[in-house]
Amino acid sequence: MNLRSIILYVAGPYGSYGTVEENIAIAIEHAQALWNAGFTVICPHANSGNFKHEEDDGINEKEYLEGYLHIVTRCDGVVLLPNWDKSKGAIEENNLAHTLELPVFGAAGYTVASIKQYFINKE
């Protein structure tokens, strides 16, 4: 199985819990581990985490979420970061993943090895 063909979406708090800097660092750490394991990873925190926001002449939070929900529809699974349930966006991403019947790997119980095993067994 070519794990690189599997696209995982990393969902977690951005500004709703802790600091933005801490949340970006945590998300990148998880995304890097998944990339290192052979997956392809979409990590919003690393993609647009430092973009300008509405108050800085950027786009608003609703537009970011709308775009990322479209990205979730193109993924093969969602990985939830610690404290994901404190993030409105991550909650919506999780709900969409369930609606689409995508596998969701919860922060409390996932390991990179267990995600690999899930996709190997699915084949």
Protein Blocks (a to p, Z undefined) as FASTA:
>chain_A
ZZklpccdddddfklgcjfklmmmmmmmmmmmmmmnopacddfklmmmmgccfklopacf
klmmmmmmmmmmmpcbdcddehklmpfklmmmmmmmmmnopacddfklgcfklmmmmmmm
mZZ
